[in-house]
């Protein structure tokens, strides 16, 4: 289970970090302000409006299906783990019951 969680963390890191660190190369619009400007004028002169697509690039349906798939996989793994723990507990209970019966027979 720890390996699965570690794999999800590594996968998430590999997918998210490169896109977060990617930056556009500086353009002439982003060039430093002239020397005689105050800091407030410099900030105002450096403002560049956001450009990009007007629509989302990732469809919501695919994200929803991926989220449901992750939830179902995690639920299945949880149930498998609980079943394994239950069977181990049942085996230990049987072993202890046998030891108690053996010790009473002495």
Phi and psi in radians as a Rosetta constraint file:
Dihedral C 1 N 2 CA 2 C 2 CIRCULARHARMONIC -1.114 0.35
Dihedral N 2 CA 2 C 2 N 3 CIRCULARHARMONIC -0.644 0.35
Dihedral C 2 N 3 CA 3 C 3 CIRCULARHARMONIC -1.133 0.35
Dihedral N 3 CA 3 C 3 N 4 CIRCULARHARMONIC -0.645 0.35
Dihedral C 3 N 4 CA 4 C 4 CIRCULARHARMONIC -1.166 0.35
Dihedral N 4 CA 4 C 4 N 5 CIRCULARHARMONIC -0.775 0.35
Dihedral C 4 N 5 CA 5 C 5 CIRCULARHARMONIC -1.111 0.35
Dihedral N 5 CA 5 C 5 N 6 CIRCULARHARMONIC -0.741 0.35
Dihedral C 5 N 6 CA 6 C 6 CIRCULARHARMONIC -1.074 0.35
Dihedral N 6 CA 6 C 6 N 7 CIRCULARHARMONIC -0.688 0.35
Dihedral C 6 N 7 CA 7 C 7 CIRCULARHARMONIC -1.122 0.35
Dihedral N 7 CA 7 C 7 N 8 CIRCULARHARMONIC -0.728 0.35
Dihedral C 7 N 8 CA 8 C 8 CIRCULARHARMONIC -1.104 0.35
Dihedral N 8 CA 8 C 8 N 9 CIRCULARHARMONIC -0.702 0.35
Dihedral C 8 N 9 CA 9 C 9 CIRCULARHARMONIC -1.141 0.35
Dihedral N 9 CA 9 C 9 N 10 CIRCULARHARMONIC -0.788 0.35
Dihedral C 9 N 10 CA 10 C 10 CIRCULARHARMONIC -1.122 0.35
Dihedral N 10 CA 10 C 10 N 11 CIRCULARHARMONIC -0.768 0.35
Dihedral C 10 N 11 CA 11 C 11 CIRCULARHARMONIC -1.083 0.35
Dihedral N 11 CA 11 C 11 N 12 CIRCULARHARMONIC -0.779 0.35
Dihedral C 11 N 12 CA 12 C 12 CIRCULARHARMONIC -1.089 0.35
Dihedral N 12 CA 12 C 12 N 13 CIRCULARHARMONIC -0.706 0.35
Dihedral C 12 N 13 CA 13 C 13 CIRCULARHARMONIC -1.135 0.35
Dihedral N 13 CA 13 C 13 N 14 CIRCULARHARMONIC -0.748 0.35
Dihedral C 13 N 14 CA 14 C 14 CIRCULARHARMONIC -1.135 0.35
Dihedral N 14 CA 14 C 14 N 15 CIRCULARHARMONIC -0.618 0.35
Dihedral C 14 N 15 CA 15 C 15 CIRCULARHARMONIC -1.414 0.35
Dihedral N 15 CA 15 C 15 N 16 CIRCULARHARMONIC -0.590 0.35
Dihedral C 15 N 16 CA 16 C 16 CIRCULARHARMONIC -1.585 0.35
Dihedral N 16 CA 16 C 16 N 17 CIRCULARHARMONIC -0.756 0.35
Dihedral C 16 N 17 CA 17 C 17 CIRCULARHARMONIC -1.071 0.35
Dihedral N 17 CA 17 C 17 N 18 CIRCULARHARMONIC -0.813 0.35
Dihedral C 17 N 18 CA 18 C 18 CIRCULARHARMONIC -1.049 0.35
Dihedral N 18 CA 18 C 18 N 19 CIRCULARHARMONIC -0.696 0.35
Dihedral C 18 N 19 CA 19 C 19 CIRCULARHARMONIC -1.231 0.35
Dihedral N 19 CA 19 C 19 N 20 CIRCULARHARMONIC -0.529 0.35
Dihedral C 19 N 20 CA 20 C 20 CIRCULARHARMONIC -1.283 0.35
Dihedral N 20 CA 20 C 20 N 21 CIRCULARHARMONIC -0.545 0.35
Dihedral C 20 N 21 CA 21 C 21 CIRCULARHARMONIC -1.504 0.35
Dihedral N 21 CA 21 C 21 N 22 CIRCULARHARMONIC -0.292 0.35
Dihedral C 21 N 22 CA 22 C 22 CIRCULARHARMONIC -1.201 0.35
Dihedral N 22 CA 22 C 22 N 23 CIRCULARHARMONIC 2.262 0.35
Dihedral C 22 N 23 CA 23 C 23 CIRCULARHARMONIC -2.256 0.35
Dihedral N 23 CA 23 C 23 N 24 CIRCULARHARMONIC 2.627 0.35
Dihedral C 23 N 24 CA 24 C 24 CIRCULARHARMONIC -1.301 0.35
Dihedral N 24 CA 24 C 24 N 25 CIRCULARHARMONIC 2.611 0.35
Dihedral C 24 N 25 CA 25 C 25 CIRCULARHARMONIC -1.179 0.35
Dihedral N 25 CA 25 C 25 N 26 CIRCULARHARMONIC 2.533 0.35
Dihedral C 25 N 26 CA 26 C 26 CIRCULARHARMONIC -1.099 0.35
Dihedral N 26 CA 26 C 26 N 27 CIRCULARHARMONIC 2.441 0.35
Dihedral C 26 N 27 CA 27 C 27 CIRCULARHARMONIC -1.957 0.35
Dihedral N 27 CA 27 C 27 N 28 CIRCULARHARMONIC 3.074 0.35
Dihedral C 27 N 28 CA 28 C 28 CIRCULARHARMONIC -1.108 0.35
Dihedral N 28 CA 28 C 28 N 29 CIRCULARHARMONIC -0.546 0.35
Dihedral C 28 N 29 CA 29 C 29 CIRCULARHARMONIC -1.126 0.35
Dihedral N 29 CA 29 C 29 N 30 CIRCULARHARMONIC -0.551 0.35
Dihedral C 29 N 30 CA 30 C 30 CIRCULARHARMONIC -1.624 0.35
Dihedral N 30 CA 30 C 30 N 31 CIRCULARHARMONIC 0.139 0.35
Dihedral C 30 N 31 CA 31 C 31 CIRCULARHARMONIC -1.091 0.35
Dihedral N 31 CA 31 C 31 N 32 CIRCULARHARMONIC 2.693 0.35
Dihedral C 31 N 32 CA 32 C 32 CIRCULARHARMONIC -1.051 0.35
Dihedral N 32 CA 32 C 32 N 33 CIRCULARHARMONIC 2.598 0.35
Dihedral C 32 N 33 CA 33 C 33 CIRCULARHARMONIC -1.247 0.35
Dihedral N 33 CA 33 C 33 N 34 CIRCULARHARMONIC 2.900 0.35
Dihedral C 33 N 34 CA 34 C 34 CIRCULARHARMONIC -1.177 0.35
Dihedral N 34 CA 34 C 34 N 35 CIRCULARHARMONIC 2.771 0.35
Dihedral C 34 N 35 CA 35 C 35 CIRCULARHARMONIC -1.153 0.35
Dihedral N 35 CA 35 C 35 N 36 CIRCULARHARMONIC -0.518 0.35
Dihedral C 35 N 36 CA 36 C 36 CIRCULARHARMONIC -1.502 0.35
Dihedral N 36 CA 36 C 36 N 37 CIRCULARHARMONIC 0.102 0.35
Dihedral C 36 N 37 CA 37 C 37 CIRCULARHARMONIC -1.588 0.35
Dihedral N 37 CA 37 C 37 N 38 CIRCULARHARMONIC 2.617 0.35
Dihedral C 37 N 38 CA 38 C 38 CIRCULARHARMONIC -1.375 0.35
Dihedral N 38 CA 38 C 38 N 39 CIRCULARHARMONIC 2.878 0.35
Dihedral C 38 N 39 CA 39 C 39 CIRCULARHARMONIC -1.019 0.35
Dihedral N 39 CA 39 C 39 N 40 CIRCULARHARMONIC -0.647 0.35
Dihedral C 39 N 40 CA 40 C 40 CIRCULARHARMONIC -1.197 0.35
Dihedral N 40 CA 40 C 40 N 41 CIRCULARHARMONIC -0.676 0.35
Dihedral C 40 N 41 CA 41 C 41 CIRCULARHARMONIC -1.169 0.35
Dihedral N 41 CA 41 C 41 N 42 CIRCULARHARMONIC -0.630 0.35
Dihedral C 41 N 42 CA 42 C 42 CIRCULARHARMONIC -1.119 0.35
Dihedral N 42 CA 42 C 42 N 43 CIRCULARHARMONIC -0.772 0.35
Dihedral C 42 N 43 CA 43 C 43 CIRCULARHARMONIC -1.104 0.35
Dihedral N 43 CA 43 C 43 N 44 CIRCULARHARMONIC -0.727 0.35
Dihedral C 43 N 44 CA 44 C 44 CIRCULARHARMONIC -1.151 0.35
Dihedral N 44 CA 44 C 44 N 45 CIRCULARHARMONIC -0.606 0.35
Dihedral C 44 N 45 CA 45 C 45 CIRCULARHARMONIC -1.334 0.35
Dihedral N 45 CA 45 C 45 N 46 CIRCULARHARMONIC -0.399 0.35
Dihedral C 45 N 46 CA 46 C 46 CIRCULARHARMONIC -1.589 0.35
Dihedral N 46 CA 46 C 46 N 47 CIRCULARHARMONIC -0.101 0.35
Dihedral C 46 N 47 CA 47 C 47 CIRCULARHARMONIC -1.135 0.35
Dihedral N 47 CA 47 C 47 N 48 CIRCULARHARMONIC 2.265 0.35
Dihedral C 47 N 48 CA 48 C 48 CIRCULARHARMONIC -2.209 0.35
Dihedral N 48 CA 48 C 48 N 49 CIRCULARHARMONIC 2.190 0.35
Dihedral C 48 N 49 CA 49 C 49 CIRCULARHARMONIC -1.137 0.35
Dihedral N 49 CA 49 C 49 N 50 CIRCULARHARMONIC 2.711 0.35
Dihedral C 49 N 50 CA 50 C 50 CIRCULARHARMONIC -1.266 0.35
Dihedral N 50 CA 50 C 50 N 51 CIRCULARHARMONIC 2.300 0.35
Dihedral C 50 N 51 CA 51 C 51 CIRCULARHARMONIC -2.102 0.35
Dihedral N 51 CA 51 C 51 N 52 CIRCULARHARMONIC 2.590 0.35
Dihedral C 51 N 52 CA 52 C 52 CIRCULARHARMONIC 2.761 0.35
Dihedral N 52 CA 52 C 52 N 53 CIRCULARHARMONIC -2.999 0.35
Dihedral C 52 N 53 CA 53 C 53 CIRCULARHARMONIC -1.191 0.35
Dihedral N 53 CA 53 C 53 N 54 CIRCULARHARMONIC 2.610 0.35
Dihedral C 53 N 54 CA 54 C 54 CIRCULARHARMONIC -1.469 0.35
Dihedral N 54 CA 54 C 54 N 55 CIRCULARHARMONIC -0.248 0.35
Dihedral C 54 N 55 CA 55 C 55 CIRCULARHARMONIC -2.028 0.35
Dihedral N 55 CA 55 C 55 N 56 CIRCULARHARMONIC 2.856 0.35
Dihedral C 55 N 56 CA 56 C 56 CIRCULARHARMONIC -1.204 0.35
Dihedral N 56 CA 56 C 56 N 57 CIRCULARHARMONIC 2.505 0.35
Dihedral C 56 N 57 CA 57 C 57 CIRCULARHARMONIC -1.548 0.35
Dihedral N 57 CA 57 C 57 N 58 CIRCULARHARMONIC -0.308 0.35
Dihedral C 57 N 58 CA 58 C 58 CIRCULARHARMONIC -2.008 0.35
Dihedral N 58 CA 58 C 58 N 59 CIRCULARHARMONIC 2.130 0.35
Dihedral C 58 N 59 CA 59 C 59 CIRCULARHARMONIC -1.186 0.35
Dihedral N 59 CA 59 C 59 N 60 CIRCULARHARMONIC 2.491 0.35
Dihedral C 59 N 60 CA 60 C 60 CIRCULARHARMONIC -1.193 0.35
Dihedral N 60 CA 60 C 60 N 61 CIRCULARHARMONIC -0.537 0.35
Dihedral C 60 N 61 CA 61 C 61 CIRCULARHARMONIC -1.074 0.35
Dihedral N 61 CA 61 C 61 N 62 CIRCULARHARMONIC -0.732 0.35
Dihedral C 61 N 62 CA 62 C 62 CIRCULARHARMONIC -1.145 0.35
Dihedral N 62 CA 62 C 62 N 63 CIRCULARHARMONIC -0.696 0.35
Dihedral C 62 N 63 CA 63 C 63 CIRCULARHARMONIC -1.144 0.35
Dihedral N 63 CA 63 C 63 N 64 CIRCULARHARMONIC -0.688 0.35
Dihedral C 63 N 64 CA 64 C 64 CIRCULARHARMONIC -1.132 0.35
Dihedral N 64 CA 64 C 64 N 65 CIRCULARHARMONIC -0.760 0.35
Dihedral C 64 N 65 CA 65 C 65 CIRCULARHARMONIC -1.119 0.35
Dihedral N 65 CA 65 C 65 N 66 CIRCULARHARMONIC -0.682 0.35
Dihedral C 65 N 66 CA 66 C 66 CIRCULARHARMONIC -1.128 0.35
Dihedral N 66 CA 66 C 66 N 67 CIRCULARHARMONIC -0.717 0.35
Dihedral C 66 N 67 CA 67 C 67 CIRCULARHARMONIC -1.116 0.35
Dihedral N 67 CA 67 C 67 N 68 CIRCULARHARMONIC -0.776 0.35
Dihedral C 67 N 68 CA 68 C 68 CIRCULARHARMONIC -1.098 0.35
Dihedral N 68 CA 68 C 68 N 69 CIRCULARHARMONIC -0.703 0.35
Dihedral C 68 N 69 CA 69 C 69 CIRCULARHARMONIC -1.096 0.35
Dihedral N 69 CA 69 C 69 N 70 CIRCULARHARMONIC -0.737 0.35
Dihedral C 69 N 70 CA 70 C 70 CIRCULARHARMONIC -1.115 0.35
Dihedral N 70 CA 70 C 70 N 71 CIRCULARHARMONIC -0.747 0.35
Dihedral C 70 N 71 CA 71 C 71 CIRCULARHARMONIC -1.091 0.35
Dihedral N 71 CA 71 C 71 N 72 CIRCULARHARMONIC -0.769 0.35
Dihedral C 71 N 72 CA 72 C 72 CIRCULARHARMONIC -1.143 0.35
Dihedral N 72 CA 72 C 72 N 73 CIRCULARHARMONIC -0.695 0.35
Dihedral C 72 N 73 CA 73 C 73 CIRCULARHARMONIC -1.126 0.35
Dihedral N 73 CA 73 C 73 N 74 CIRCULARHARMONIC -0.784 0.35
Dihedral C 73 N 74 CA 74 C 74 CIRCULARHARMONIC -1.118 0.35
Dihedral N 74 CA 74 C 74 N 75 CIRCULARHARMONIC -0.678 0.35
Dihedral C 74 N 75 CA 75 C 75 CIRCULARHARMONIC -1.109 0.35
Dihedral N 75 CA 75 C 75 N 76 CIRCULARHARMONIC -0.761 0.35
Dihedral C 75 N 76 CA 76 C 76 CIRCULARHARMONIC -1.083 0.35
Dihedral N 76 CA 76 C 76 N 77 CIRCULARHARMONIC -0.781 0.35
Dihedral C 76 N 77 CA 77 C 77 CIRCULARHARMONIC -1.114 0.35
Dihedral N 77 CA 77 C 77 N 78 CIRCULARHARMONIC -0.655 0.35
Dihedral C 77 N 78 CA 78 C 78 CIRCULARHARMONIC -1.102 0.35
Dihedral N 78 CA 78 C 78 N 79 CIRCULARHARMONIC -0.785 0.35
Dihedral C 78 N 79 CA 79 C 79 CIRCULARHARMONIC -1.140 0.35
Dihedral N 79 CA 79 C 79 N 80 CIRCULARHARMONIC -0.671 0.35
Dihedral C 79 N 80 CA 80 C 80 CIRCULARHARMONIC -1.102 0.35
Dihedral N 80 CA 80 C 80 N 81 CIRCULARHARMONIC -0.746 0.35
Dihedral C 80 N 81 CA 81 C 81 CIRCULARHARMONIC -1.112 0.35
Dihedral N 81 CA 81 C 81 N 82 CIRCULARHARMONIC -0.757 0.35
Dihedral C 81 N 82 CA 82 C 82 CIRCULARHARMONIC -1.109 0.35
Dihedral N 82 CA 82 C 82 N 83 CIRCULARHARMONIC -0.695 0.35
Dihedral C 82 N 83 CA 83 C 83 CIRCULARHARMONIC -1.097 0.35
Dihedral N 83 CA 83 C 83 N 84 CIRCULARHARMONIC -0.743 0.35
Dihedral C 83 N 84 CA 84 C 84 CIRCULARHARMONIC -1.117 0.35
Dihedral N 84 CA 84 C 84 N 85 CIRCULARHARMONIC -0.761 0.35
Dihedral C 84 N 85 CA 85 C 85 CIRCULARHARMONIC -1.131 0.35
Dihedral N 85 CA 85 C 85 N 86 CIRCULARHARMONIC -0.664 0.35
Dihedral C 85 N 86 CA 86 C 86 CIRCULARHARMONIC -1.123 0.35
Dihedral N 86 CA 86 C 86 N 87 CIRCULARHARMONIC -0.747 0.35
Dihedral C 86 N 87 CA 87 C 87 CIRCULARHARMONIC -1.190 0.35
Dihedral N 87 CA 87 C 87 N 88 CIRCULARHARMONIC -0.642 0.35
Dihedral C 87 N 88 CA 88 C 88 CIRCULARHARMONIC -1.119 0.35
Dihedral N 88 CA 88 C 88 N 89 CIRCULARHARMONIC -0.704 0.35
Dihedral C 88 N 89 CA 89 C 89 CIRCULARHARMONIC -1.142 0.35
Dihedral N 89 CA 89 C 89 N 90 CIRCULARHARMONIC -0.719 0.35
Dihedral C 89 N 90 CA 90 C 90 CIRCULARHARMONIC -1.121 0.35
Dihedral N 90 CA 90 C 90 N 91 CIRCULARHARMONIC -0.714 0.35
Dihedral C 90 N 91 CA 91 C 91 CIRCULARHARMONIC -1.119 0.35
Dihedral N 91 CA 91 C 91 N 92 CIRCULARHARMONIC -0.731 0.35
Dihedral C 91 N 92 CA 92 C 92 CIRCULARHARMONIC -1.176 0.35
Dihedral N 92 CA 92 C 92 N 93 CIRCULARHARMONIC -0.660 0.35
Dihedral C 92 N 93 CA 93 C 93 CIRCULARHARMONIC -1.100 0.35
Dihedral N 93 CA 93 C 93 N 94 CIRCULARHARMONIC -0.740 0.35
Dihedral C 93 N 94 CA 94 C 94 CIRCULARHARMONIC -1.110 0.35
Dihedral N 94 CA 94 C 94 N 95 CIRCULARHARMONIC -0.733 0.35
Dihedral C 94 N 95 CA 95 C 95 CIRCULARHARMONIC -1.094 0.35
Dihedral N 95 CA 95 C 95 N 96 CIRCULARHARMONIC -0.782 0.35
Dihedral C 95 N 96 CA 96 C 96 CIRCULARHARMONIC -1.158 0.35
Dihedral N 96 CA 96 C 96 N 97 CIRCULARHARMONIC -0.669 0.35
Dihedral C 96 N 97 CA 97 C 97 CIRCULARHARMONIC -1.096 0.35
Dihedral N 97 CA 97 C 97 N 98 CIRCULARHARMONIC -0.707 0.35
Dihedral C 97 N 98 CA 98 C 98 CIRCULARHARMONIC -1.147 0.35
Dihedral N 98 CA 98 C 98 N 99 CIRCULARHARMONIC -0.689 0.35
Dihedral C 98 N 99 CA 99 C 99 CIRCULARHARMONIC -1.138 0.35
Dihedral N 99 CA 99 C 99 N 100 CIRCULARHARMONIC -0.684 0.35
Dihedral C 99 N 100 CA 100 C 100 CIRCULARHARMONIC -1.148 0.35
Dihedral N 100 CA 100 C 100 N 101 CIRCULARHARMONIC -0.768 0.35
Dihedral C 100 N 101 CA 101 C 101 CIRCULARHARMONIC -1.097 0.35
Dihedral N 101 CA 101 C 101 N 102 CIRCULARHARMONIC -0.666 0.35
Dihedral C 101 N 102 CA 102 C 102 CIRCULARHARMONIC -1.194 0.35
Dihedral N 102 CA 102 C 102 N 103 CIRCULARHARMONIC -0.653 0.35
Dihedral C 102 N 103 CA 103 C 103 CIRCULARHARMONIC -1.295 0.35
Dihedral N 103 CA 103 C 103 N 104 CIRCULARHARMONIC -0.481 0.35
Dihedral C 103 N 104 CA 104 C 104 CIRCULARHARMONIC -1.297 0.35
Dihedral N 104 CA 104 C 104 N 105 CIRCULARHARMONIC -0.472 0.35
Dihedral C 104 N 105 CA 105 C 105 CIRCULARHARMONIC -1.355 0.35
Dihedral N 105 CA 105 C 105 N 106 CIRCULARHARMONIC -0.150 0.35
